[in-house]
Amino acid sequence: MPKTNRWHPVMLPDNYLRKMKQDLSEADAAADSSTRCEPDPAVASESSLKKDWLRPEEDEAWQDL
């Protein structure tokens, strides 16, 4: 038995499609403007803290834990 296509094309008015496209563009722009990309302070400071973490004195201080 052959498979039947369950999707049927639907004709929509041009103004409906235009409005839907505009709404999607506005939602996308709003999401972009409300989302900030700020660096995480913990990650940003890791390279400078690594200098202290890798010292022998640090290993000695933490060896009993």
C-alpha positions, 0 to 999 in steps of 0.5 A: 500500500503506497504512503499518502502525503498527509500535507496539503498545500494551503493558499494564504493571502499575501498580506497574511504572509507579509505580516507573519514575516514582519512579526518574526523579524521583530521577534528576532530583533527583540531577542537579539537586543535583549540578549547580552553577551557578557564575559563570565568573570570566573572564566575571564580571571582564570588565566591570571589566577592560574599563575597562583594556583600552579605555584608549589606553595599552593600545592603544599597548602592544599595537600592535607585536604 
